[in-house]
Amino acid sequence: MRLRSLLFVPGDSDKKFARAATTGADVLILDLEDAVAPALKDEARAKVAGWLDRAGEVPAALFVRVNPLESGLTEADLRAVVRPGLAGILVPKANGAHDIATIAAMIDPLETACGMAVGTVRIAVVSTETPQAMFALGSYTPPHPRLVGLTWGAEDLAAAIGATDNKEPDGSWTEPYRIARALCLFAAASAGVAPIDTLYADFRDAEGLERDCRRARRDGFTGRIAIHPDQVETINRCFTPSAEEIAHARRIADAFAANPAAGTLGIDGKMYDIPHLKAAHKTLASAGESA
């Protein structure tokens, strides 16, 4: 499952779902949480269930962002949406891996009841939205069998700790959120799941989004949340290796495959070792190629 671009879609808007389905996003996150007013939750559940029944018509994996465990609404969300067509769940405001185990246990019987193999529905986690979560990022290793990705969030965390702002005057994150971003990246790498960068709020700033995506990929993130259809093309382009990068990675992989006992090799006049080989394998995997 490719987790390069993940576009949020309000769970109560047929019009926005129809547009989102044409963007080329790898994943559509059908949102039952913040995008839906409390009085409209039941209506949105029914609407999202209908979209999932049409999953075969959509060239994207369909995830659902459920309401957090603390809301008391998670189980009702899952009863409505666990059905064929659902690829995964995005869990907000998770406090650690124990929350994922709790939600997975809710999903198990629902999959069985609708004829899905247990484990079909995968789980991605917004891993930094509460103060407790910041001390539990190591709990995702070893990963739950359903876990496929970790992302991070700043707005709910800012509200939880009482921050008056989370950005510097130049638009960069303040220190607490730089720490949250880095720890999410490390936690995902430790668990062996996809590290997914958070959203870029100013959807009109295409240049700023591109700069930020390139920084994110440089640092090790393999995908990004989108909040507007216009952001998807930039995210896809920035997180897709170029032809030159793929060719270079292939040369490294092929050279080590031809010399399996080597720990270091000279390629194109430069020395490469096992960390470079691992990086090459990741580049090829992100391009959909095997090493």
C-alpha positions as CSV (number, residue, x, y, z in Angstrom):
1,M,0.0,0.0,0.0
2,R,1.5,3.3,-1.1
3,L,1.3,6.1,1.6
4,R,2.8,9.0,-0.4
5,S,-0.2,11.4,-0.5
6,L,-3.1,11.2,1.9
7,L,-6.0,13.6,1.2
8,F,-8.6,14.5,3.9
9,V,-12.2,14.4,2.7
10,P,-15.0,15.7,5.0
11,G,-17.3,12.8,5.7
12,D,-20.4,14.8,5.0
13,S,-19.7,16.1,1.5
14,D,-20.5,14.1,-1.6
15,K,-19.2,16.9,-3.7
16,K,-15.8,16.9,-2.0
17,F,-15.5,13.1,-2.2
18,A,-16.2,13.2,-5.9
19,R,-13.5,15.8,-6.5
20,A,-11.0,14.1,-4.2
21,A,-11.4,10.8,-6.2
22,T,-9.9,12.5,-9.3
23,T,-6.8,14.0,-7.7
24,G,-4.4,11.1,-7.9
25,A,-4.0,10.8,-4.2
26,D,-2.8,7.5,-3.0
27,V,-5.2,7.5,0.0
28,L,-8.4,9.4,0.7
29,I,-9.0,9.9,4.4
30,L,-12.7,10.0,4.9
31,D,-13.0,12.2,8.0
32,L,-15.6,11.5,10.7
33,E,-13.7,13.5,13.3
34,D,-13.0,17.2,13.2
35,A,-14.6,17.8,9.7
36,V,-18.0,16.7,10.9
37,A,-20.2,18.6,13.5
38,P,-21.5,16.5,16.4
39,A,-25.1,16.7,15.2
40,L,-24.1,15.3,11.8
41,K,-22.0,12.3,12.9
42,D,-24.7,9.7,12.1
43,E,-25.4,11.2,8.7
44,A,-21.7,11.2,7.9
45,R,-21.2,7.6,9.0
46,A,-24.0,6.5,6.6
47,K,-22.5,8.7,3.8
48,V,-19.0,7.3,4.3
49,A,-20.3,3.7,4.4
50,G,-21.9,4.4,1.0
51,W,-18.6,5.7,-0.4
52,L,-16.8,2.5,0.8
53,D,-19.3,0.4,-1.0
54,R,-18.1,2.1,-4.2
55,A,-14.4,1.7,-3.4
56,G,-13.8,-0.2,-6.6
57,E,-14.7,2.9,-8.6
58,V,-12.0,5.0,-6.9
59,P,-8.3,4.9,-7.8
60,A,-7.2,5.3,-4.2
61,A,-7.1,3.4,-1.0
62,L,-9.9,4.5,1.4
63,F,-9.1,5.2,5.0
64,V,-11.5,6.6,7.6
65,R,-10.4,8.9,10.4
66,V,-12.5,7.8,13.3
67,N,-13.2,9.8,16.4
68,P,-10.7,9.3,19.2
69,L,-11.2,6.8,22.0
70,E,-11.7,9.5,24.6
71,S,-14.8,10.7,22.6
72,G,-16.8,7.5,23.2
73,L,-17.7,7.5,19.5
74,T,-15.0,5.2,18.1
75,E,-16.9,2.0,18.3
76,A,-20.0,3.5,16.6
77,D,-17.7,4.8,13.8
78,L,-16.1,1.3,13.4
79,R,-19.5,-0.5,13.3
80,A,-20.5,1.8,10.4
81,V,-17.4,1.7,8.3
82,V,-15.7,-1.7,8.7
83,R,-16.8,-3.4,5.5
84,P,-15.3,-4.5,2.2
85,G,-13.7,-1.4,0.6
86,L,-12.2,-0.1,3.8
87,A,-8.4,-0.2,3.5
88,G,-7.5,1.4,6.8
89,I,-8.3,3.5,9.9
90,L,-6.6,6.8,10.9
91,V,-6.5,7.0,14.7
92,P,-6.4,10.6,16.1
93,K,-5.2,11.6,19.5
94,A,-3.7,8.2,20.3
95,N,-1.8,8.0,23.6
96,G,0.3,5.1,22.6
97,A,0.3,1.6,21.2
98,H,-2.2,0.4,23.8
99,D,-4.9,2.5,22.1
100,I,-4.1,0.8,18.8
101,A,-4.5,-2.6,20.5
102,T,-7.9,-1.5,21.8
103,I,-9.1,-0.4,18.4
104,A,-7.7,-3.5,16.7
105,A,-9.7,-5.6,19.1
106,M,-12.9,-3.7,18.1
107,I,-12.1,-4.3,14.5
108,D,-11.5,-8.0,14.6
109,P,-15.1,-9.2,15.1
110,L,-16.4,-6.6,12.7
111,E,-14.2,-7.9,9.9
112,T,-15.4,-11.4,10.6
113,A,-19.0,-10.4,10.6
114,C,-18.8,-8.9,7.2
115,G,-16.7,-11.6,5.6
116,M,-13.3,-9.8,5.6
117,A,-10.1,-11.7,6.7
118,V,-9.0,-10.6,10.1
119,G,-6.2,-8.1,9.7
120,T,-7.4,-6.6,6.4
121,V,-8.1,-3.2,7.8
122,R,-4.7,-1.4,8.5
123,I,-4.1,1.3,11.0
124,A,-2.2,4.6,10.7
125,V,-1.8,6.8,13.8
126,V,-1.6,10.5,14.5
127,S,1.0,10.0,17.2
128,T,1.7,13.4,18.8
129,E,-1.6,15.1,19.6
130,T,-1.5,14.7,23.4
131,P,1.2,15.3,26.0
132,Q,0.9,11.6,27.0
133,A,1.6,10.6,23.4
134,M,4.9,12.3,23.4
135,F,6.2,9.9,26.1
136,A,4.8,6.8,24.3
137,L,6.3,7.0,20.8
138,G,8.6,4.1,21.6
139,S,5.6,1.9,22.4
140,Y,4.9,1.5,18.6
141,T,8.0,-0.8,18.5
142,P,7.5,-3.7,17.9
143,P,4.6,-2.7,15.6
144,H,1.1,-4.0,15.9
145,P,0.4,-6.2,12.8
146,R,-2.1,-3.7,11.6
147,L,0.1,-0.6,11.9
148,V,1.3,0.9,8.6
149,G,2.2,4.5,9.3
150,L,2.7,7.2,11.9
151,T,2.0,10.9,11.3
152,W,2.1,13.8,13.7
153,G,-0.1,16.8,14.4
154,A,0.6,20.2,16.0
155,E,-2.8,21.9,16.4
156,D,-4.3,19.6,19.0
157,L,-1.0,19.3,20.8
158,A,-0.8,23.1,21.0
159,A,-4.3,23.3,22.5
160,A,-3.5,20.5,25.0
161,I,-0.4,22.2,26.4
162,G,-1.8,25.7,26.3
163,A,0.4,27.2,23.6
164,T,-0.6,30.6,22.2
165,D,1.1,29.7,18.9
166,N,3.2,26.9,17.3
167,K,4.9,28.9,14.5
168,E,7.8,31.3,14.4
169,P,7.4,34.6,12.6
170,D,9.0,33.1,9.5
171,G,6.5,30.2,9.5
172,S,8.8,27.5,10.9
173,W,7.7,25.4,13.8
174,T,8.6,26.4,17.3
175,E,10.8,24.1,19.3
176,P,8.1,21.8,20.9
177,Y,6.7,21.0,17.4
178,R,10.1,20.4,15.9
179,I,10.7,17.9,18.6
180,A,7.3,16.2,17.9
181,R,8.1,16.0,14.2
182,A,11.5,14.5,14.8
183,L,10.3,12.0,17.4
184,C,7.5,10.8,15.0
185,L,10.0,10.3,12.3
186,F,12.3,8.2,14.6
187,A,9.3,6.2,16.0
188,A,8.1,5.3,12.5
189,A,11.7,4.3,11.5
190,S,12.0,2.2,14.7
191,A,8.7,0.4,14.0
192,G,9.4,-0.1,10.3
193,V,6.3,1.7,9.2
194,A,5.8,4.8,6.9
195,P,6.7,8.2,8.4
196,I,4.1,10.6,7.1
197,D,4.6,14.4,7.5
198,T,1.8,16.5,8.8
199,L,-0.4,18.9,6.7
200,Y,0.7,22.2,5.3
201,A,-2.1,24.5,6.3
202,D,-1.8,27.3,3.7
203,F,-3.2,25.4,0.7
204,R,-2.8,28.5,-1.5
205,D,1.0,28.6,-1.0
206,A,2.2,26.0,-3.6
207,E,5.8,27.2,-3.5
208,G,5.9,26.9,0.3
209,L,4.4,23.5,0.2
210,E,7.0,22.3,-2.3
211,R,9.9,23.6,-0.3
212,D,8.5,22.0,2.9
213,C,7.9,18.7,1.1
214,R,11.4,18.6,-0.2
215,R,12.7,19.2,3.3
216,A,10.5,16.5,4.6
217,R,11.7,13.9,2.1
218,R,15.3,15.0,2.7
219,D,14.8,14.3,6.4
220,G,13.3,10.8,5.8
221,F,9.5,11.2,5.5
222,T,8.0,9.2,2.7
223,G,4.6,10.9,2.4
224,R,2.4,13.7,3.5
225,I,-1.1,14.6,4.6
226,A,-3.0,16.9,2.2
227,I,-5.9,19.1,3.2
228,H,-6.9,20.4,-0.2
229,P,-7.0,18.7,-3.6
230,D,-4.6,21.2,-5.1
231,Q,-1.9,20.0,-2.8
232,V,-1.8,16.4,-4.1
233,E,0.1,16.9,-7.3
234,T,2.9,18.7,-5.5
235,I,3.1,16.1,-2.7
236,N,3.2,13.2,-5.3
237,R,5.9,14.8,-7.3
238,C,8.1,15.7,-4.3
239,F,7.9,12.3,-2.7
240,T,8.5,10.4,-5.9
241,P,12.2,9.7,-6.7
242,S,13.5,11.2,-10.0
243,A,14.6,9.1,-12.8
244,E,18.2,10.0,-11.9
245,E,17.8,9.0,-8.3
246,I,16.2,5.7,-9.3
247,A,19.1,4.9,-11.8
248,H,21.7,5.8,-9.1
249,A,20.0,3.6,-6.6
250,R,19.8,0.8,-9.1
251,R,23.5,1.0,-9.8
252,I,24.3,0.7,-6.1
253,A,21.9,-2.2,-5.6
254,D,23.2,-4.0,-8.6
255,A,26.8,-3.5,-7.6
256,F,26.3,-5.0,-4.2
257,A,24.2,-7.8,-5.6
258,A,27.1,-8.7,-7.8
259,N,29.5,-8.5,-4.9
260,P,27.5,-10.0,-2.0
261,A,30.6,-10.4,0.3
262,A,31.6,-6.7,0.0
263,G,31.0,-4.2,2.7
264,T,32.3,-1.3,0.7
265,L,32.4,-0.7,-3.0
266,G,33.6,2.0,-5.4
267,I,30.9,3.1,-7.8
268,D,31.3,6.0,-10.2
269,G,34.4,7.1,-8.4
270,K,32.9,7.2,-5.0
271,M,32.9,4.8,-2.0
272,Y,29.6,3.3,-0.9
273,D,28.9,1.1,2.1
274,I,25.9,-0.8,3.6
275,P,24.0,2.4,4.8
276,H,24.1,3.6,1.2
277,L,22.8,0.2,0.1
278,K,19.9,0.4,2.5
279,A,19.1,3.9,1.3
280,A,19.2,2.7,-2.3
281,H,16.7,-0.1,-1.4
282,K,14.4,2.5,0.1
283,T,14.6,4.7,-2.9
284,L,13.7,1.7,-5.2
285,A,10.9,0.7,-2.9
286,S,9.4,4.2,-2.9
287,A,9.5,4.1,-6.7
288,G,7.6,0.7,-6.7
289,E,10.7,-1.3,-7.7
290,S,12.2,-4.3,-6.0
291,A,15.9,-4.3,-5.1
